[in-house]
Amino acid sequence: MSASTPVVTGAGRGLGRHLVDGLLDRGVAKVYALARDTSTVLQDPRVVAVRFDLRDPDSIEAAARQASDATLLINNASTAVFSTPLEADLGAVRTEMEVNFEGLYRTIRAFVPVIEAAGGGHVVNVLSLLALASTPPMTGYSASKAAAHSLTQALRPVLAGKGITVHGVYPGGIDTDMLAGIDAPKTPPDVVAEGVLAGLAADREDIFPDPNAQAMSQVWWSDPKSFERAFSGVAA
């Protein structure tokens, strides 16, 4: 991993900031840290701060041009709104889809030629356990992450021929601003970041980076219906 040139989206806070820190600890010479507000990015001579907005196609294309030597793309940036299926504001749901799916899709399409030109590399999509089963209070978020999960699967055979591996990351709750005030099991973001990078180093396609995610992954593999009920709140 130390020989890679990584790009991390949503790098100004939370998990993204810890991913940048973890990559530096692993000896990378340069990290492109993409964020809407570049002043929040980790200050280090090896970090190149790049303005980036998943809802702005021009900023996505500009970031790909600037990070012209990238070999590793970690799509971490996302947004979430708490709303149930029949009460959700459809404008907010549309924003979740634009950021978490369409913006992710545009970013991958912008960076694939860059990574291919460098001789190949990796695309890592930070998704969620909610990509695999929905929870009513996060309807739009779950749907957007499920769409990104499907895209992740579709990309694998296509990008394999270009020397690019595609990895999906399925964390449980992370103790960041997104879940502030939510009473639920949450893992510190530095622990999740370490799990993501360890999974990538082990070349795992599906990465469950924290203890809660690892435990739930066993349920997902063995009993998908019980996995669904665990998030829906419906008793067996």
C-alpha positions, 0 to 999 in steps of 0.5 A: 500500500505504501507504493500507492497514490491514494485519493480519499473523498470526504477527507475533512472529518470523521472516517475520511480524516482517519483514512488519510491519517492511516494511509500516511502511517502506512508510508504513502508519499502523497494522499489527495484529500478531497473535501468541500471545505479544504481548510478542514483537511489534515495539515501535512506536507504529504497531503494535497487538499482538493476542493470536491463536491459530489453534487458538482460534476465540474469539481469531480472532473477537476479533481480527477485532472489534478490527481492525475497519478492516482492508483487508489480511490476511496469513495468515503463521502456521503450524506444522510437524512433521518426519515421514514418511508411515508414521511420522508421529504422527497427532496432530501431523498433525492439529495441522498441519491445524488450524493451517495449514488450518482456522485459516487458513480460520476467519481468512479467514471472520472477516476477509472481512466486515471487509475488505468493509465497508471497501470491499475489499482483499486476502487474502494466504496465505503457503503454501510450494513444498510446497503444490505438491509434497510432500516425505516428511520434511514429510508433514503440513505439505505436505498442510496447505499443499496444502489451503490452496493449494486454498482460495486458488484457491476463494476467488478467484472468490468474493471478487472480487465483494466487491472482495477479491483473493486472493494465494498466496505460495510461498516456498522455505526461509526461515532462521527457527526452523522450519528451524533445523538443517536443511541446505538452501538458505534465504533470510533472512526480510527478503528473503522479506518484501520479495518478498512485499510487492513481489509484492502491490504488483504485484498478482500472484496467485501470488507466488514471493518469493525466488530459490529459489522463482522458479527452482523456479516455472519448473520448476513451470510447464514440467514439473510432474513434474520439480518433484514429483521435485525435492522427493520425492527420486525420480530421473527 
